[in-house]
Amino acid sequence: VREGDGEDVFTHGNAAAPRRYVETYWRESALRSALTDAGWIVSDVRRCVGKPHDRWLSIRARRA
């Protein structure tokens, strides 16, 4: 998932068939809490960098 705060909304397609896409950004502590509350056990969180200023959190988890 992308690392950060808030969300971005994108619209793709055309006027006849628009497609809306919402991308939510996460901080590690909030993501860990959400996954734990949903019944997952988080074993590892890694930070990755894609394009400049494009930061990601890579999560390894298993069902509780």
HELIX and SHEET records of a PDB file:
HELIX    1   1 GLU A   28  ASP A   37  1                                  10    
SHEET    1   A 2 GLU A   7  GLY A  13  0                                        
SHEET    2   A 2 PRO A  18  THR A  24 -1                                        
SHEET    1   B 2 TRP A  40  VAL A  49  0                                        
SHEET    2   B 2 ARG A  55  ARG A  63 -1                                        
END                                                                             
